[in-house]
Amino acid sequence: MQHTNPLYAGVDVGGTKTLMILAEQDGTILSEWRVGSDAQTDPETFLGGILNELRREVAKHGRDAATLQGIGIGLPGVIGPAGILTHAPAFPWQETPVADILGQLFD
């Protein structure tokens, strides 16, 4: 059975691991898991890997990727109002437009 209820993801990126959850709109958590974080990976590859992880998990629950309606992400660093990561002690990403990168990859 194909579900159409929207799903949402939460992502907590750390220097050595990334924690993720997938939840339904009513707050029911469908899954929680962790993957390793490679701080030396370029931002596009790293963030693309997170989105691929989320898409795989969505599929495990019998959902189409389009049901993933939003992602909240926490990164170890300072992000300005424009979505630019200006300083990240655990990552060599300086002045990285993470909001734009995620927007392009998630679209």
Backbone as XML, in Angstrom:
<?xml version="1.0"?>
<chain id="A" units="angstrom">
  <residue number="1" name="MET">
    <atom name="N" x="0.826" y="-1.171" z="0.000"/>
    <atom name="CA" x="0.000" y="0.000" z="0.000"/>
    <atom name="C" x="0.879" y="1.247" z="0.000"/>
  </residue>
  <residue number="2" name="GLN">
    <atom name="N" x="0.630" y="2.161" z="-0.905"/>
    <atom name="CA" x="1.395" y="3.394" z="-0.998"/>
    <atom name="C" x="0.801" y="4.445" z="-0.068"/>
  </residue>
  <residue number="3" name="HIS">
    <atom name="N" x="1.589" y="4.943" z="0.855"/>
    <atom name="CA" x="1.150" y="5.977" z="1.784"/>
    <atom name="C" x="1.403" y="7.346" z="1.173"/>
  </residue>
  <residue number="4" name="THR">
    <atom name="N" x="0.524" y="8.283" z="1.450"/>
    <atom name="CA" x="0.718" y="9.637" z="0.951"/>
    <atom name="C" x="0.882" y="10.647" z="2.079"/>
  </residue>
  <residue number="5" name="ASN">
    <atom name="N" x="0.780" y="10.205" z="3.333"/>
    <atom name="CA" x="0.960" y="11.125" z="4.455"/>
    <atom name="C" x="2.368" y="11.706" z="4.412"/>
  </residue>
  <residue number="6" name="PRO">
    <atom name="N" x="2.502" y="13.012" z="4.648"/>
    <atom name="CA" x="3.821" y="13.632" z="4.590"/>
    <atom name="C" x="4.755" y="13.113" z="5.676"/>
  </residue>
  <residue number="7" name="LEU">
    <atom name="N" x="6.022" y="13.057" z="5.324"/>
    <atom name="CA" x="7.069" y="12.672" z="6.260"/>
    <atom name="C" x="8.032" y="13.839" z="6.434"/>
  </residue>
  <residue number="8" name="TYR">
    <atom name="N" x="8.693" y="13.850" z="7.585"/>
    <atom name="CA" x="9.665" y="14.891" z="7.895"/>
    <atom name="C" x="10.887" y="14.230" z="8.512"/>
  </residue>
  <residue number="9" name="ALA">
    <atom name="N" x="12.047" y="14.831" z="8.309"/>
    <atom name="CA" x="13.287" y="14.266" z="8.825"/>
    <atom name="C" x="13.999" y="15.282" z="9.700"/>
  </residue>
  <residue number="10" name="GLY">
    <atom name="N" x="14.702" y="14.755" z="10.679"/>
    <atom name="CA" x="15.584" y="15.558" z="11.511"/>
    <atom name="C" x="16.982" y="14.992" z="11.396"/>
  </residue>
  <residue number="11" name="VAL">
    <atom name="N" x="17.967" y="15.870" z="11.258"/>
    <atom name="CA" x="19.353" y="15.441" z="11.065"/>
    <atom name="C" x="20.254" y="16.254" z="11.995"/>
  </residue>
  <residue number="12" name="ASP">
    <atom name="N" x="21.080" y="15.563" z="12.761"/>
    <atom name="CA" x="22.038" y="16.205" z="13.663"/>
    <atom name="C" x="23.434" y="15.787" z="13.224"/>
  </residue>
  <residue number="13" name="VAL">
    <atom name="N" x="24.128" y="16.695" z="12.553"/>
    <atom name="CA" x="25.453" y="16.397" z="12.010"/>
    <atom name="C" x="26.513" y="16.714" z="13.056"/>
  </residue>
  <residue number="14" name="GLY">
    <atom name="N" x="27.372" y="15.743" z="13.303"/>
    <atom name="CA" x="28.508" y="15.935" z="14.195"/>
    <atom name="C" x="29.802" y="15.641" z="13.457"/>
  </residue>
  <residue number="15" name="GLY">
    <atom name="N" x="30.901" y="15.873" z="14.110"/>
    <atom name="CA" x="32.199" y="15.662" z="13.484"/>
    <atom name="C" x="32.520" y="14.212" z="13.186"/>
  </residue>
  <residue number="16" name="THR">
    <atom name="N" x="31.929" y="13.272" z="13.945"/>
    <atom name="CA" x="32.210" y="11.852" z="13.724"/>
    <atom name="C" x="30.981" y="11.025" z="13.386"/>
  </residue>
  <residue number="17" name="LYS">
    <atom name="N" x="29.794" y="11.545" z="13.709"/>
    <atom name="CA" x="28.569" y="10.789" z="13.403"/>
    <atom name="C" x="27.431" y="11.749" z="13.089"/>
  </residue>
  <residue number="18" name="THR">
    <atom name="N" x="26.469" y="11.237" z="12.339"/>
    <atom name="CA" x="25.263" y="11.988" z="12.006"/>
    <atom name="C" x="24.074" y="11.173" z="12.478"/>
  </residue>
  <residue number="19" name="LEU">
    <atom name="N" x="23.222" y="11.791" z="13.286"/>
    <atom name="CA" x="22.012" y="11.142" z="13.787"/>
    <atom name="C" x="20.829" y="11.601" z="12.945"/>
  </residue>
  <residue number="20" name="MET">
    <atom name="N" x="19.915" y="10.677" z="12.633"/>
    <atom name="CA" x="18.761" y="11.007" z="11.808"/>
    <atom name="C" x="17.495" y="10.388" z="12.374"/>
  </residue>
  <residue number="21" name="ILE">
    <atom name="N" x="16.377" y="11.090" z="12.160"/>
    <atom name="CA" x="15.066" y="10.524" z="12.462"/>
    <atom name="C" x="14.154" y="10.780" z="11.273"/>
  </residue>
  <residue number="22" name="LEU">
    <atom name="N" x="13.184" y="9.911" z="11.133"/>
    <atom name="CA" x="12.142" y="10.066" z="10.126"/>
    <atom name="C" x="10.820" y="9.992" z="10.867"/>
  </residue>
  <residue number="23" name="ALA">
    <atom name="N" x="9.959" y="10.983" z="10.655"/>
    <atom name="CA" x="8.708" y="11.057" z="11.409"/>
    <atom name="C" x="7.538" y="11.419" z="10.511"/>
  </residue>
  <residue number="24" name="GLU">
    <atom name="N" x="6.359" y="11.013" z="10.974"/>
    <atom name="CA" x="5.133" y="11.401" z="10.288"/>
    <atom name="C" x="4.725" y="12.791" z="10.767"/>
  </residue>
  <residue number="25" name="GLN">
    <atom name="N" x="3.758" y="13.371" z="10.088"/>
    <atom name="CA" x="3.322" y="14.730" z="10.395"/>
    <atom name="C" x="2.810" y="14.871" z="11.830"/>
  </residue>
  <residue number="26" name="ASP">
    <atom name="N" x="2.229" y="13.815" z="12.377"/>
    <atom name="CA" x="1.695" y="13.889" z="13.743"/>
    <atom name="C" x="2.773" y="13.705" z="14.813"/>
  </residue>
  <residue number="27" name="GLY">
    <atom name="N" x="4.023" y="13.557" z="14.390"/>
    <atom name="CA" x="5.127" y="13.410" z="15.328"/>
    <atom name="C" x="5.539" y="11.982" z="15.607"/>
  </residue>
  <residue number="28" name="THR">
    <atom name="N" x="4.821" y="11.009" z="15.055"/>
    <atom name="CA" x="5.186" y="9.612" z="15.238"/>
    <atom name="C" x="6.537" y="9.353" z="14.576"/>
  </residue>
  <residue number="29" name="ILE">
    <atom name="N" x="7.504" y="8.906" z="15.366"/>
    <atom name="CA" x="8.833" y="8.619" z="14.826"/>
    <atom name="C" x="8.824" y="7.227" z="14.221"/>
  </residue>
  <residue number="30" name="LEU">
    <atom name="N" x="9.150" y="7.151" z="12.942"/>
    <atom name="CA" x="9.191" y="5.873" z="12.234"/>
    <atom name="C" x="10.533" y="5.187" z="12.408"/>
  </residue>
  <residue number="31" name="SER">
    <atom name="N" x="11.608" y="5.967" z="12.444"/>
    <atom name="CA" x="12.919" y="5.366" z="12.629"/>
    <atom name="C" x="13.931" y="6.399" z="13.094"/>
  </residue>
  <residue number="32" name="GLU">
    <atom name="N" x="14.941" y="5.880" z="13.776"/>
    <atom name="CA" x="16.083" y="6.664" z="14.239"/>
    <atom name="C" x="17.323" y="5.853" z="13.902"/>
  </residue>
  <residue number="33" name="TRP">
    <atom name="N" x="18.337" y="6.504" z="13.361"/>
    <atom name="CA" x="19.560" y="5.790" z="13.025"/>
    <atom name="C" x="20.726" y="6.765" z="12.960"/>
  </residue>
  <residue number="34" name="ARG">
    <atom name="N" x="21.912" y="6.199" z="12.873"/>
    <atom name="CA" x="23.122" y="7.018" z="12.786"/>
    <atom name="C" x="24.025" y="6.481" z="11.688"/>
  </residue>
  <residue number="35" name="VAL">
    <atom name="N" x="24.774" y="7.392" z="11.114"/>
    <atom name="CA" x="25.789" y="7.047" z="10.123"/>
    <atom name="C" x="27.051" y="7.823" z="10.489"/>
  </residue>
  <residue number="36" name="GLY">
    <atom name="N" x="28.170" y="7.375" z="9.966"/>
    <atom name="CA" x="29.418" y="8.080" z="10.217"/>
    <atom name="C" x="29.462" y="9.408" z="9.477"/>
  </residue>
  <residue number="37" name="SER">
    <atom name="N" x="30.208" y="10.347" z="10.030"/>
    <atom name="CA" x="30.436" y="11.639" z="9.380"/>
    <atom name="C" x="31.904" y="11.724" z="8.992"/>
  </residue>
  <residue number="38" name="ASP">
    <atom name="N" x="32.166" y="12.016" z="7.737"/>
    <atom name="CA" x="33.532" y="12.230" z="7.278"/>
    <atom name="C" x="33.715" y="13.727" z="7.080"/>
  </residue>
  <residue number="39" name="ALA">
    <atom name="N" x="34.335" y="14.369" z="8.042"/>
    <atom name="CA" x="34.474" y="15.824" z="8.030"/>
    <atom name="C" x="35.299" y="16.336" z="6.856"/>
  </residue>
  <residue number="40" name="GLN">
    <atom name="N" x="36.050" y="15.472" z="6.212"/>
    <atom name="CA" x="36.887" y="15.920" z="5.094"/>
    <atom name="C" x="36.166" y="15.860" z="3.749"/>
  </residue>
  <residue number="41" name="THR">
    <atom name="N" x="34.949" y="15.335" z="3.736"/>
    <atom name="CA" x="34.170" y="15.250" z="2.500"/>
    <atom name="C" x="33.690" y="16.639" z="2.105"/>
  </residue>
  <residue number="42" name="ASP">
    <atom name="N" x="33.652" y="16.905" z="0.800"/>
    <atom name="CA" x="33.161" y="18.210" z="0.363"/>
    <atom name="C" x="31.669" y="18.330" z="0.685"/>
  </residue>
  <residue number="43" name="PRO">
    <atom name="N" x="31.168" y="19.557" z="0.848"/>
    <atom name="CA" x="29.783" y="19.759" z="1.295"/>
    <atom name="C" x="28.732" y="19.125" z="0.391"/>
  </residue>
  <residue number="44" name="GLU">
    <atom name="N" x="28.900" y="19.234" z="-0.923"/>
    <atom name="CA" x="27.899" y="18.681" z="-1.840"/>
    <atom name="C" x="27.793" y="17.168" z="-1.700"/>
  </residue>
  <residue number="45" name="THR">
    <atom name="N" x="28.934" y="16.501" z="-1.611"/>
    <atom name="CA" x="28.940" y="15.042" z="-1.465"/>
    <atom name="C" x="28.374" y="14.639" z="-0.108"/>
  </residue>
  <residue number="46" name="PHE">
    <atom name="N" x="28.786" y="15.336" z="0.943"/>
    <atom name="CA" x="28.323" y="15.013" z="2.290"/>
    <atom name="C" x="26.815" y="15.187" z="2.407"/>
  </residue>
  <residue number="47" name="LEU">
    <atom name="N" x="26.311" y="16.356" z="2.006"/>
    <atom name="CA" x="24.873" y="16.625" z="2.111"/>
    <atom name="C" x="24.070" y="15.739" z="1.164"/>
  </residue>
  <residue number="48" name="GLY">
    <atom name="N" x="24.622" y="15.439" z="-0.011"/>
    <atom name="CA" x="23.968" y="14.502" z="-0.925"/>
    <atom name="C" x="23.854" y="13.114" z="-0.315"/>
  </residue>
  <residue number="49" name="GLY">
    <atom name="N" x="24.880" y="12.705" z="0.432"/>
    <atom name="CA" x="24.838" y="11.413" z="1.115"/>
    <atom name="C" x="23.750" y="11.362" z="2.176"/>
  </residue>
  <residue number="50" name="ILE">
    <atom name="N" x="23.562" y="12.463" z="2.890"/>
    <atom name="CA" x="22.487" y="12.535" z="3.880"/>
    <atom name="C" x="21.137" y="12.374" z="3.196"/>
  </residue>
  <residue number="51" name="LEU">
    <atom name="N" x="20.939" y="13.089" z="2.102"/>
    <atom name="CA" x="19.656" y="12.981" z="1.391"/>
    <atom name="C" x="19.438" y="11.579" z="0.846"/>
  </residue>
  <residue number="52" name="ASN">
    <atom name="N" x="20.494" y="10.932" z="0.365"/>
    <atom name="CA" x="20.356" y="9.548" z="-0.106"/>
    <atom name="C" x="19.967" y="8.622" z="1.036"/>
  </residue>
  <residue number="53" name="GLU">
    <atom name="N" x="20.567" y="8.813" z="2.207"/>
    <atom name="CA" x="20.191" y="8.024" z="3.393"/>
    <atom name="C" x="18.710" y="8.206" z="3.710"/>
  </residue>
  <residue number="54" name="LEU">
    <atom name="N" x="18.252" y="9.449" z="3.689"/>
    <atom name="CA" x="16.846" y="9.725" z="3.999"/>
    <atom name="C" x="15.924" y="9.088" z="2.970"/>
  </residue>
  <residue number="55" name="ARG">
    <atom name="N" x="16.273" y="9.174" z="1.704"/>
    <atom name="CA" x="15.439" y="8.566" z="0.651"/>
    <atom name="C" x="15.358" y="7.051" z="0.815"/>
  </residue>
  <residue number="56" name="ARG">
    <atom name="N" x="16.487" y="6.419" z="1.166"/>
    <atom name="CA" x="16.481" y="4.965" z="1.394"/>
    <atom name="C" x="15.556" y="4.610" z="2.554"/>
  </residue>
  <residue number="57" name="GLU">
    <atom name="N" x="15.612" y="5.398" z="3.606"/>
    <atom name="CA" x="14.779" y="5.117" z="4.778"/>
    <atom name="C" x="13.303" y="5.327" z="4.457"/>
  </residue>
  <residue number="58" name="VAL">
    <atom name="N" x="13.000" y="6.364" z="3.699"/>
    <atom name="CA" x="11.617" y="6.603" z="3.264"/>
    <atom name="C" x="11.115" y="5.390" z="2.488"/>
  </residue>
  <residue number="59" name="ALA">
    <atom name="N" x="11.934" y="4.866" z="1.587"/>
    <atom name="CA" x="11.548" y="3.701" z="0.783"/>
    <atom name="C" x="11.341" y="2.461" z="1.653"/>
  </residue>
  <residue number="60" name="LYS">
    <atom name="N" x="12.146" y="2.302" z="2.710"/>
    <atom name="CA" x="11.979" y="1.160" z="3.622"/>
    <atom name="C" x="10.596" y="1.152" z="4.261"/>
  </residue>
  <residue number="61" name="HIS">
    <atom name="N" x="10.000" y="2.320" z="4.379"/>
    <atom name="CA" x="8.668" y="2.434" z="4.978"/>
    <atom name="C" x="7.573" y="2.442" z="3.922"/>
  </residue>
  <residue number="62" name="GLY">
    <atom name="N" x="7.914" y="2.022" z="2.700"/>
    <atom name="CA" x="6.922" y="1.897" z="1.639"/>
    <atom name="C" x="6.405" y="3.220" z="1.116"/>
  </residue>
  <residue number="63" name="ARG">
    <atom name="N" x="7.194" y="4.264" z="1.263"/>
    <atom name="CA" x="6.762" y="5.590" z="0.833"/>
    <atom name="C" x="7.550" y="6.035" z="-0.387"/>
  </residue>
  <residue number="64" name="ASP">
    <atom name="N" x="6.930" y="6.893" z="-1.144"/>
    <atom name="CA" x="7.589" y="7.531" z="-2.273"/>
    <atom name="C" x="8.441" y="8.680" z="-1.739"/>
  </residue>
  <residue number="65" name="ALA">
    <atom name="N" x="9.556" y="8.959" z="-2.380"/>
    <atom name="CA" x="10.445" y="10.035" z="-1.932"/>
    <atom name="C" x="9.729" y="11.378" z="-1.850"/>
  </residue>
  <residue number="66" name="ALA">
    <atom name="N" x="8.705" y="11.572" z="-2.665"/>
    <atom name="CA" x="7.972" y="12.842" z="-2.674"/>
    <atom name="C" x="7.195" y="13.079" z="-1.379"/>
  </residue>
  <residue number="67" name="THR">
    <atom name="N" x="6.999" y="12.042" z="-0.569"/>
    <atom name="CA" x="6.293" y="12.245" z="0.701"/>
    <atom name="C" x="7.185" y="12.917" z="1.744"/>
  </residue>
  <residue number="68" name="LEU">
    <atom name="N" x="8.498" y="12.962" z="1.493"/>
    <atom name="CA" x="9.403" y="13.664" z="2.398"/>
    <atom name="C" x="9.267" y="15.155" z="2.127"/>
  </residue>
  <residue number="69" name="GLN">
    <atom name="N" x="8.581" y="15.844" z="3.024"/>
    <atom name="CA" x="8.216" y="17.245" z="2.801"/>
    <atom name="C" x="9.173" y="18.256" z="3.409"/>
  </residue>
  <residue number="70" name="GLY">
    <atom name="N" x="9.972" y="17.845" z="4.371"/>
    <atom name="CA" x="10.882" y="18.803" z="4.987"/>
    <atom name="C" x="11.969" y="18.121" z="5.786"/>
  </residue>
  <residue number="71" name="ILE">
    <atom name="N" x="13.087" y="18.833" z="5.909"/>
    <atom name="CA" x="14.237" y="18.328" z="6.653"/>
    <atom name="C" x="14.744" y="19.444" z="7.556"/>
  </residue>
  <residue number="72" name="GLY">
    <atom name="N" x="14.853" y="19.147" z="8.838"/>
    <atom name="CA" x="15.505" y="20.064" z="9.769"/>
    <atom name="C" x="16.904" y="19.538" z="10.012"/>
  </residue>
  <residue number="73" name="ILE">
    <atom name="N" x="17.891" y="20.394" z="9.859"/>
    <atom name="CA" x="19.273" y="19.927" z="9.983"/>
    <atom name="C" x="20.060" y="20.835" z="10.912"/>
  </residue>
  <residue number="74" name="GLY">
    <atom name="N" x="20.819" y="20.210" z="11.801"/>
    <atom name="CA" x="21.723" y="20.937" z="12.683"/>
    <atom name="C" x="23.149" y="20.619" z="12.281"/>
  </residue>
  <residue number="75" name="LEU">
    <atom name="N" x="23.944" y="21.654" z="12.127"/>
    <atom name="CA" x="25.344" y="21.494" z="11.741"/>
    <atom name="C" x="26.246" y="22.065" z="12.831"/>
  </residue>
  <residue number="76" name="PRO">
    <atom name="N" x="27.443" y="21.498" z="13.000"/>
    <atom name="CA" x="28.349" y="21.981" z="14.041"/>
    <atom name="C" x="29.082" y="23.241" z="13.583"/>
  </residue>
  <residue number="77" name="GLY">
    <atom name="N" x="28.445" y="24.364" z="13.751"/>
    <atom name="CA" x="29.077" y="25.607" z="13.342"/>
    <atom name="C" x="28.098" y="26.755" z="13.376"/>
  </residue>
  <residue number="78" name="VAL">
    <atom name="N" x="28.510" y="27.867" z="12.817"/>
    <atom name="CA" x="27.703" y="29.081" z="12.791"/>
    <atom name="C" x="27.087" y="29.236" z="11.410"/>
  </residue>
  <residue number="79" name="ILE">
    <atom name="N" x="25.757" y="29.324" z="11.373"/>
    <atom name="CA" x="25.043" y="29.522" z="10.114"/>
    <atom name="C" x="24.308" y="30.849" z="10.212"/>
  </residue>
  <residue number="80" name="GLY">
    <atom name="N" x="24.566" y="31.726" z="9.253"/>
    <atom name="CA" x="23.922" y="33.030" z="9.237"/>
    <atom name="C" x="22.519" y="32.961" z="8.683"/>
  </residue>
  <residue number="81" name="PRO">
    <atom name="N" x="21.797" y="34.080" z="8.723"/>
    <atom name="CA" x="20.407" y="34.125" z="8.256"/>
    <atom name="C" x="20.239" y="33.732" z="6.787"/>
  </residue>
  <residue number="82" name="ALA">
    <atom name="N" x="21.269" y="33.910" z="5.986"/>
    <atom name="CA" x="21.188" y="33.561" z="4.563"/>
    <atom name="C" x="21.461" y="32.080" z="4.319"/>
  </residue>
  <residue number="83" name="GLY">
    <atom name="N" x="21.681" y="31.305" z="5.387"/>
    <atom name="CA" x="21.929" y="29.875" z="5.229"/>
    <atom name="C" x="23.367" y="29.545" z="4.877"/>
  </residue>
  <residue number="84" name="ILE">
    <atom name="N" x="24.275" y="30.462" z="5.187"/>
    <atom name="CA" x="25.691" y="30.237" z="4.889"/>
    <atom name="C" x="26.409" y="29.821" z="6.169"/>
  </residue>
  <residue number="85" name="LEU">
    <atom name="N" x="27.071" y="28.680" z="6.093"/>
    <atom name="CA" x="27.872" y="28.187" z="7.212"/>
    <atom name="C" x="29.171" y="28.982" z="7.214"/>
  </residue>
  <residue number="86" name="THR">
    <atom name="N" x="29.323" y="29.868" z="8.190"/>
    <atom name="CA" x="30.480" y="30.763" z="8.195"/>
    <atom name="C" x="31.677" y="30.198" z="8.945"/>
  </residue>
  <residue number="87" name="HIS">
    <atom name="N" x="31.419" y="29.324" z="9.893"/>
    <atom name="CA" x="32.512" y="28.749" z="10.677"/>
    <atom name="C" x="32.060" y="27.392" z="11.195"/>
  </residue>
  <residue number="88" name="ALA">
    <atom name="N" x="32.857" y="26.374" z="10.923"/>
    <atom name="CA" x="32.534" y="25.021" z="11.381"/>
    <atom name="C" x="33.805" y="24.373" z="11.919"/>
  </residue>
  <residue number="89" name="PRO">
    <atom name="N" x="34.000" y="24.365" z="13.233"/>
    <atom name="CA" x="35.231" y="23.825" z="13.801"/>
    <atom name="C" x="35.525" y="22.377" z="13.403"/>
  </residue>
  <residue number="90" name="ALA">
    <atom name="N" x="34.497" y="21.554" z="13.255"/>
    <atom name="CA" x="34.708" y="20.136" z="12.949"/>
    <atom name="C" x="34.812" y="19.855" z="11.452"/>
  </residue>
  <residue number="91" name="PHE">
    <atom name="N" x="34.496" y="20.834" z="10.616"/>
    <atom name="CA" x="34.505" y="20.650" z="9.167"/>
    <atom name="C" x="35.318" y="21.765" z="8.514"/>
  </residue>
  <residue number="92" name="PRO">
    <atom name="N" x="36.013" y="21.473" z="7.422"/>
    <atom name="CA" x="36.771" y="22.518" z="6.729"/>
    <atom name="C" x="35.895" y="23.296" z="5.741"/>
  </residue>
  <residue number="93" name="TRP">
    <atom name="N" x="34.667" y="23.563" z="6.115"/>
    <atom name="CA" x="33.725" y="24.263" z="5.233"/>
    <atom name="C" x="33.586" y="25.694" z="5.725"/>
  </residue>
  <residue number="94" name="GLN">
    <atom name="N" x="34.241" y="26.601" z="5.096"/>
    <atom name="CA" x="34.136" y="28.007" z="5.463"/>
    <atom name="C" x="33.334" y="28.733" z="4.389"/>
  </residue>
  <residue number="95" name="GLU">
    <atom name="N" x="32.397" y="29.568" z="4.826"/>
    <atom name="CA" x="31.555" y="30.340" z="3.896"/>
    <atom name="C" x="30.847" y="29.419" z="2.899"/>
  </residue>
  <residue number="96" name="THR">
    <atom name="N" x="30.252" y="28.364" z="3.398"/>
    <atom name="CA" x="29.577" y="27.365" z="2.571"/>
    <atom name="C" x="28.074" y="27.621" z="2.559"/>
  </residue>
  <residue number="97" name="PRO">
    <atom name="N" x="27.479" y="27.786" z="1.376"/>
    <atom name="CA" x="26.032" y="28.059" z="1.282"/>
    <atom name="C" x="25.201" y="26.783" z="1.454"/>
  </residue>
  <residue number="98" name="VAL">
    <atom name="N" x="25.147" y="26.258" z="2.675"/>
    <atom name="CA" x="24.495" y="24.969" z="2.908"/>
    <atom name="C" x="23.008" y="24.991" z="2.563"/>
  </residue>
  <residue number="99" name="ALA">
    <atom name="N" x="22.324" y="26.091" z="2.817"/>
    <atom name="CA" x="20.889" y="26.155" z="2.490"/>
    <atom name="C" x="20.678" y="26.031" z="0.985"/>
  </residue>
  <residue number="100" name="ASP">
    <atom name="N" x="21.499" y="26.701" z="0.200"/>
    <atom name="CA" x="21.383" y="26.608" z="-1.261"/>
    <atom name="C" x="21.712" y="25.203" z="-1.751"/>
  </residue>
  <residue number="101" name="ILE">
    <atom name="N" x="22.772" y="24.621" z="-1.203"/>
    <atom name="CA" x="23.167" y="23.264" z="-1.611"/>
    <atom name="C" x="22.050" y="22.279" z="-1.298"/>
  </residue>
  <residue number="102" name="LEU">
    <atom name="N" x="21.524" y="22.328" z="-0.075"/>
    <atom name="CA" x="20.431" y="21.420" z="0.299"/>
    <atom name="C" x="19.196" y="21.662" z="-0.555"/>
  </residue>
  <residue number="103" name="GLY">
    <atom name="N" x="18.889" y="22.917" z="-0.820"/>
    <atom name="CA" x="17.728" y="23.235" z="-1.653"/>
    <atom name="C" x="17.841" y="22.644" z="-3.043"/>
  </residue>
  <residue number="104" name="GLN">
    <atom name="N" x="19.030" y="22.718" z="-3.629"/>
    <atom name="CA" x="19.233" y="22.156" z="-4.965"/>
    <atom name="C" x="19.170" y="20.634" z="-4.946"/>
  </residue>
  <residue number="105" name="LEU">
    <atom name="N" x="19.762" y="20.026" z="-3.927"/>
    <atom name="CA" x="19.778" y="18.565" z="-3.848"/>
    <atom name="C" x="18.417" y="17.987" z="-3.486"/>
  </residue>
  <residue number="106" name="PHE">
    <atom name="N" x="17.663" y="18.698" z="-2.656"/>
    <atom name="CA" x="16.376" y="18.205" z="-2.166"/>
    <atom name="C" x="15.266" y="18.407" z="-3.179"/>
  </residue>
  <residue number="107" name="ASP">
    <atom name="N" x="15.435" y="19.338" z="-4.082"/>
    <atom name="CA" x="14.401" y="19.696" z="-5.049"/>
    <atom name="C" x="13.986" y="18.555" z="-5.933"/>
  </residue>
</chain>
